[in-house]
């Protein structure tokens, strides 16, 4: 029998996004095909790094604190974003 389902890879495990018609402890063969997401490997590495950093955050800053921190960044973030997009 062949079933095709989408799954998410989290914490080292594949989690199907819908129920599977399988018996408990039934052995299966998995073929992994990743859909084109439009994200580069660099983007995916950055996303994984950010997820890991956020996972250990114990205190969330207020909006005012974030605005204060962002206001100390010199130059223009818009210019940085445009330059990064041109790199692709």
C-alpha positions in Angstrom: 0.0 0.0 0.0 1.3 3.5 -0.8 0.2 6.6 1.1 1.5 10.0 0.4 1.3 12.5 3.3 3.0 15.8 4.2 5.0 15.8 7.4 7.0 18.2 9.5 10.5 17.4 10.8 10.7 18.6 14.5 13.3 17.7 17.1 14.6 14.7 15.1 11.2 13.2 14.3 8.9 13.3 11.3 5.4 14.2 12.3 2.7 13.4 9.7 0.2 16.3 9.2 -2.7 13.8 8.9 -3.6 10.4 10.3 -1.9 7.4 8.8 -3.7 4.0 8.1 -1.0 2.0 9.9 -0.9 -0.6 12.7 1.0 0.3 15.9 4.7 -0.6 15.5 4.2 -1.4 11.8 7.4 -1.0 9.8 7.3 1.4 6.8 9.7 2.7 4.1 10.0 6.5 3.9 11.1 8.5 0.9 11.7 12.1 1.8 11.1 14.8 -0.8 11.3 18.4 0.2 9.1 20.8 -1.6 10.6 24.0 -3.1 10.0 26.6 -0.5 11.8 29.5 -2.1 14.2 29.6 0.8 17.9 29.2 0.3 20.1 26.8 2.4 21.5 30.0 4.0 18.0 31.1 5.0 17.2 27.7 6.4 20.4 27.6 8.5 19.6 31.1 9.8 16.1 30.0 10.6 17.3 27.0 12.6 19.8 29.1 14.4 17.2 31.7 15.4 14.8 28.9 16.5 17.5 27.5 18.8 18.3 30.9 20.2 14.6 31.7 20.8 14.1 28.3 22.5 16.4 29.3 25.4 15.0 32.8 25.9 13.5 33.1 29.4 12.5 36.8 29.3 10.7 38.5 26.4 11.5 42.2 25.9 8.7 44.7 25.8 7.9 46.5 22.5 9.5 49.7 24.0 12.7 47.8 24.8 12.9 46.4 21.3 12.3 49.8 19.8 15.1 51.3 22.0 17.5 48.5 20.9 16.6 49.0 17.2 17.1 52.7 17.4 20.8 52.2 18.3 21.5 50.5 14.9 23.4 52.9 12.7 22.5 53.6 9.1 19.4 52.2 7.4 18.0 48.7 7.8 16.0 49.2 4.6 19.3 49.6 2.7 20.6 46.4 4.3 17.4 44.5 3.3 17.6 45.7 -0.3 21.3 44.8 -0.5 20.6 41.3 0.8 17.9 40.7 -1.7 20.2 41.8 -4.5 22.7 39.1 -3.4 20.3 36.3 -4.4 
